[in-house]
Amino acid sequence: MNNHEKLKKRLEDLKCDYKIITLDVDSLDLDDQVKAGNLSYKDCVGTLLFKNTKGEYFAFLRRDDRKLDDKKVKNLVNDKKFIFCDENDLQQLGFEPGLLSPVLLSLAKKKIQVYVDEYVKETDMVNCGPAVPGAYLKLSKDDMLKAVGDFEFANFTIPNPMRNPDRTSEKIVYTADTPTGQLHIGHYIGTVQNRVMLQSKYKCYFGIANYHSFSYMQKGEGLYKKPDFIHESTLEIAMDNLAIGIDPEKCVYYIESDVPETCELAMLFSNLVSHSRALRNPTIKDEIKIKGMGERFSLGFINYPMMQAADILLFKADLIPVGKDQVPHIEQSREIARDFNQIYGKTFSVPEALIGKVGNLPGLDNKKMSKSLGNAIVFTDTDDEIKKKIMSMYTDPTRIHPTDPGKVEGNPVFIYHDAFNPDNEEVNDLKERYKKGKVGDVEVKEKLVKAMIAFISPIRDKRHNLKNNPKLLLEILSEGGAKARKVAAETLNEVRDKMKLNF
């Protein structure tokens, strides 16, 4: 009897009324299921399973519009450290990976201390896991708790700003690229891959921040002297994004300079920020230090965060996709939103960082990937260029002969295999043989070449079609600009009203 059958038997033995509703989606991702089932987060109850350093197991049931308060959880597990249970833990408890349901907790092979958040009391009917993919279990809160068995109510959550209690589709996402050249596969792993996923879940505005490029410094010289380069880079980045999968039917994709309202809003925002605060912005401080600018930076460079805030707040964005290390960089936008709301009245959402599982792909030489260093694969590379680059890749420097045991962890070739080779069986076989000295670098790289060409080729073909059809490309960007400007004009008019600038 599998877990799904055990779940149904337990509910029937307890004489619980329930429904298992099939969704038109196979994903285990909560956001996908909420959208497919037209559900609300506040009526969904998630089960989070942890263990402490003593090996004791704990389950936390909470509404999906709320998230755990780490400090309170640490007190409940009586330990400063607690970790998510992995697949081995789930198997030891008798559960199938990814298919946990609160109804099954009482049937675990080992004792689980169950805590139910106080906010679950506010919900009459709940939706939770049915221990089968592509579906959800609907039953009364009381019947769910009866099936759980022994538990304690506790207060261990705080609101989750990234999950509207009603619908995920109401959230607005904003992010942009600064055009300083075409994209490479590191950008794909770090940002674009995530955008393609987000555009199907949220209302997304994706921009090409070409205004920003004029304040950017490259090799000690301001790009404002290179308008042709910025213009060409803008189109290159647009082709890269569209070829990879950014869909103008699912999002608004536009060029920043097609929305001049950005500049007026940035100017107005600049009055809310002191000069010293602007210079303390991590984006500004880091760039000045890393690039050794001294005092050669422009006023536009210092105003970069105000322009960024204007980009974000023009569309009243709720969520900004960033890597964990970039969270401080959006704090200026958050401060501006709060200050504006306090002075002129509620106008903007205070944007939150949306931290995805952003990977860090090393360069071909195991250094930071950069086109200027020649250690990146770009989407216009030919098959021969891809092969040449991969065959010269950095591997395990301690491995002299193919028969020497090699290191897989941290080896760029295997990092690339994990990222781009969909044949998991082949990748695992290569790893095992590499560690035992039974496969050479040449074979490992040749298989990576094959996988990388299979990944790049369709993107390159789509990009080539856009390159050969500039009219289509400009139409896509023009339509996106018109959509973006309509929203921006409404926001700016509201701002002007609040600031008594409309007469």
N, C-alpha and C positions, 0 to 999 in steps of 0.2 A: 504494500500500500504506500503510494507516494504521499508527499506532504499535502498536496491539494485534496486528495481523497481523505486523509486524516482530518483535515480542516472541516470538510463537509460532514464527516461522521460525528465530530465533536459538536458541531452546531446543531445537528439533528438530535443527538443524544440529549442535549440541553434544551431541546424544543425551542430553539431560537428562530425567529423569522429573518430570512436573509435573501439577498439576491447577489448573484455573481454576474456582473455586466461586462460583456466583451467589448473591447475598444478596437477601433480601426487603426491600430498602431501596435507594433511589436516591441517598441522601446520600453525599457525599464525606467527611463528618465521621468521623474515626477512632473516636470514642466510639460513634457510631451503628453502625458496621460491627463493632466488637468485640462489642457487645451482640447484634446480629442474627446474627452468625456463631458466637456462644458461644465466642469466642476468649479468649486470655490476652495481656496486653500484652507479657509477656516473650518470647512467640513471634512477635511482630509486629516487622518491621524497617522503619523509615521512612527515606526518602531526603530529605535537606534540601540544597537547592542555593543556594549563595551566590556572590557575587563580591566582590573587594576593590577598592580605589580605582584599581588599575592595570588593571582590566577582566579580571582572571584569574578563572577559574571553579573552584569547589571543591564537591565533593559529600561529605556526611557521612552514613554509614549507621549508625544506632544503634537499639537496641531501644527499643520505645515505652514501656517502663516507666522509661526514663531520659531526662534532658534535657541539653542542651549546657552545658558549663562555658565561659562566654564568654572567660575569660582563656586557657584552653588553645586554644580555637579561634583567637583572635587570634594566638597564637604559630604555629599551623599555617599560617594564611594569610599570615603575615609582614606583618601590617598591623593597626593599632589600630582600623581601621574595616572592617566587612564588612556587607553587606546581603543580604537575601533577594532572589533573582532574581524579577523580575516577569514578566508575560505576554510582554513584548517580548523579554526574555532567553530565555525558553523557546522562543519562535518562532525566534529566531536559532540556537538549538541544535538545532532540529528536533523539539521536543517540543510536545505539546498542553497547554494550561493545565490544571492540576489533576489530570493523569493521568500523572505521572512514575513510572517504575519503575526500580529499580536495573539490571534486565536491559538497559535501553536506553542506559545511560551510555556504553558503548563505541561506540555508533553516533552519538554527537553530532557535529554539524558543526564544533564547535570543541573544543579540548583541555580536558578536565576532570580536575583532580587529585582522585582518590577516596581518602577515608579511611574505614576501617571500624573501629568501636569494638571494643575488646578484649572487651567483654562479649558480643558477637555469637558469640564462640567457644563460649560455654556452651550455645548452642541448636543442636539437631540439625536439626529441621524448622522452617522459617520461613514466615511469611505476609507477603506484600509486595504492592505495587501491580501490577495486571495491565494498566495503561494503558487501562482501560475502567471506567466507573462501575458501581456496584452489584455488585461482585465482588471477590475477592481471589485472588492467586496463591499456591499452596502447593507448596513444593519443598524439597529438602534444602539446608542451609546451604552445603554444598560446591558443589552445582550452582549456587546463586545466585552464589557468589563466582567460579565458573568463568565464568559469563555476564558478570559485571561486568568481567572482564579485569584490567587493571593497577590495583592499589590498594596501600595501605599500612595495616597495623594500627596503631592509635594509641589512647591513653587520653585521651578528650576529653569524657566525660560524668560526671554525678552522678545519684543517684537522683531520680526525680520523685515527690514525696510525693502528688501529685494523681492518680497512676495506680497503683493497686494492681497488682502483678505478675500477679495472678490474674484478677480481674473488676472492671469499673468499677461494677457494680451494688451492690457491697458498701460503697461510700462513702456517708457520711451528710452531708447538706447541711442547714444551718440559716440562716434569715434571718427578719427580722420588720419590721413597720411600727409606728411609734409613732403612735397615733391623735390627730392634732391638726387634723383636718379631712379632707375627702374628697381623693382622688387627682386628679391632672391628667395631661395627656399627657406632661409631662416625666418623671413617675414611671414611666409606661409604657415610655418609651425607656430610662430609666436603670436600672430594676430589674425591673418586672413582666414585660416581654417575655422577659427572661433566665430568670425563674423558670418560665415556661410551658415553656420548652425543657428546663430542668434536671429538672423533675418526671418526664420520660419517660426520663431517663438514670440518676438517682440515687435513693436513698431520702431523701426530702425532708420536713423539718418547717418549715412556714411559720407564724409566729405574728403575732398582733396584740398588741403590747406595751403593754397599757393600764395596767399597773402603772407603767410608765415615764412615762406622761403626767402623773401626779400630781407628778413632780419637774420637769416641763418649765415653762419660763417663756415667756409670750407677751405682748408689749407691756408688759414690765416687771412682769407679775403672774403668780404661780404658778397653774398650771391646777388645783391641788388645790382651789381655790375654785370650780371649775366642773365638778362631777361629771356634771351633765346633758350638758354639751358633750362630755366624754370618752366618755360612754355612747353618745351619738348618733354621734360620730366613729368609734367602734369598729364600729358597724353599717354606716356609710357605707363605710369602708375594706373591710370584708368583702364588701359588695355589689360594689364596684369590682373587687376581685381575682377574685371568682367570675365576674363578667360578662366579664372580659377573657380568662379561660381557666384560672385555677387550678382544678384538678380534684380534689375530695376523694377520688376513687377512685384517684388516682395519688400523692397526698401526704397528709400529716396537716396539716390546716389548723385552727387552734384559737385561742382567746382566752387570753392569758397568765393572767388571773385565775381561769380554770378549772383551773389547775395551781398550787395554793398551795405545792407542794413547791419552787417557784422561790424563794419568800421564805426558807424555811429554809436552802436551799443558799446563797443570797446572804449570809445572816447568817453562816454558817460560813466562807464565803470571805473575808468582811470581816476575819477574824482573821489572814489570811495577807498582808494588804496594809497597809503603813504609811500614816498620814494624809498624809505628804508625798508618797509615791508616788502616792496617789490624786489629789492635786491636780496632779501632773505629767502625768496622762493627757491626750493631745491633745483628746479629746472634751470634757473638763472645761475645760481651759485656753482652748480656742477659744470655747466658749459663753460663759464668763465675760467674755472680752474683747469679743466681737462684740456681745453683748447688754448690755454695761455693767452687769453685775450688782453689782459692788462686793463687798460681803459679805452681800448679801441672799439668797443661795442657801441652800437647805435642806440638811440632812444627807442626805436622800434623794437630792438632786442629786449630792453627792459620791459616794454609794454606787451611782450609776448604772452604772459599769463592773462592779461586783460583781454587780449584777442581770443585766447583759448576759452576764457569764461564766456565771452560773447558767442563763440561757436556753440558751446554746450547749452547755454541758457536761452538762446534764441528759439530753440526747439523744446524748451522746458524739459530737458532730459532728466530722467530719474537715475539712469545707470550708465556708467562709463567703464567699458571693458579695459582693464589694465592688468599688468603683471603686479605681483605683490610689492616689488621694489618701487613701483611707480605711484603707489597710493598717495604719498605726500605731495606729488605734483598736482593733484586735482584739489588740494586743500584751498588754494587761492579762489577757485571757482565756488567752493562751498562757502567760504567767508563772504564773498561778494553777494551770493544769493541771500545769505542770512542778513547781511547789513542792509541790502536793498529792501528786503521784506520788512525789516524793523523800521526803516526810515519812511518808506513810501507806501507800505501796505503789502499784504500777501500777494506775490506775483509769481515767484519761481519755486519749483521744487528744489530742495537742497540735494544735489546729485550725490549718489553713492558709488563707490568703486565696485565694479562687478569683476571679481577675481576668478578667472577661469583657470583651467589646468594648462597654463602656458608653458610650453617646453622651451628649453634653451639649446638650440642646435649649434654645436661648435663649427668653426670653419674647417675646410678640408685639411688644414695644417694644425688643427686642434687649438687654434687661437680664436679670438672673437671674430665672428664672420663679418666680412666687410668687402664690398665690391672693390674698394680702393686697394685692398691687400691682395686681390686676385684669388681669394680662397673661398669663393662662393659659386654656386650653380644658379644661373638665372634662367628665366623662362623662354629666352630666345636662343639658348645654347643648342647646337646641333647634336645629333647622336654621337658624332665623332668627338666633339668638344666635351660632352658629358663623360665619355669613356676615358679620354685623356686626363680629365680632372680627377676622376675616381681612381684610376690606376696609379695616380701619384699621391694618393691620400696617405696621411699619417696613420700608423697603426701602433702596435705594441713595440716600443723601441728596444725592449730587452729580448725580443725574439729574433735570434740570428738565423736559424734554420727552420724550414717548414715542419720538421719533426720535433721542434721545441714546444713545450706547453705554452700557450699564449693566454694573455689576459683579455677577457671580454668586457669587464666593467670599465667604463670610461674610455673604451676604444671607439674612436669616431666612426669607424666602418660599421660596427655593430649598432651604434646609436642611430646611424642612418638606416640600417636594415630595419630596426624596430619602428622607425618613423615612416618608411616608404615601401617596405616589402610586405605585401599582404599575405604572403605564404608563410604562416607561422610555423608550420611543420618544417619547412626548409630552413628558416632562421634558427629554430631550436637545434636542428641537426648540425648546422654550421657551428653554432656556439659550443656544442658538446665536443665536436671533433677538434675545434680550435683549442679548447682547453686541454685536450689530450695530445695535441701535436699530430693530429691525423689529417689536417687540411692546411694548405698553404694560403698565404695572403692573396695570391693571384686568383685562386678559385673563389675565395670569399668576395673579392672585389668584382670579379666578372659577373657573379650573380647579383651583386648590388647594381652594377651597370645595367643589367637587364631590367631590374625592378625600377630603377630611376628613369630609364627611357620610357618604360610603360606608363609611369606617372606623369612625366613631363610632356610626352608627345601630344596627347589630346589638348592639353592647355596651350601648348605651342601652336597647334593647328588653329584653335579658336582665336588665339592672339593674332596669328597671321591673317585670318579672315578680317579681323577688325582693322588691322594695319592697311589692308588692301581696300577697305571700305570706310574711308575717313568720314564720309557723309553720315553713315549709320552711327559711327562712334559719336560724332558731334550732336546728332539728333538725340541719342540716349542722354548725353550730358546736358543738353539744352532742356529736355523735358524734366530731368531731375532738378535742374536749376530753377525752373518755373515753379515746380511743386515746393521746393525749399523756400523760395522767395515769398510765396504766398503765406506760408506759415510764419516766416520771419517778419514780414510786414505787419501781420496781426499782433505779434508779440511786441514789436517796436512801437506800434501805435498805442498799445496798452501802457508801455513804459513811459511814453511821452505824455499820456494822460495823467499817469500817477505823478510825474515830475512837473506837471502844469506847463508843458512845452507846446501843447496844441492850442491854437487860438481860433 
